[in-house]
Amino acid sequence: MEQLTIEIATPEDKELLLALLPKLNARVVNKMQPQPGDSKLSFVEIAEQIAAKGGITSMGDPSEWQREIRSWDRELDGRKE
């Protein structure tokens, strides 16, 4: 016996699947109800929400960050700049 976890997008698809279970000698073992705040947003949807709120402003200047990080680089053996 195997157990599967299945996500269903629409109530119509859920009803169709439940109607097929007896024909497949299968049954529902555990019904999980979606919890509030338990949304399954895609990366694109999350990025769009961040952009709609004005984006990320705490990051600073990426060029300045890169210059700072590169200043930490050590000279490799046998190489001179």
C-alpha angles and dihedrals in degrees: 000000000000132000123212133191111218129187115210122198102201136031089235091058090048092053091048092051093047090051091053096050098082091050089055094046088245133130141191109261102177128010111207116199118210111255122225110266090019095113121153101222120175122237090254092054091049092048090050090052091051091048091049089056092054101275128257112320101168095075098082125202112340092204091055090049091051092049090051094049092048091051087066092059115115124223111261120234112273094011129104126186 
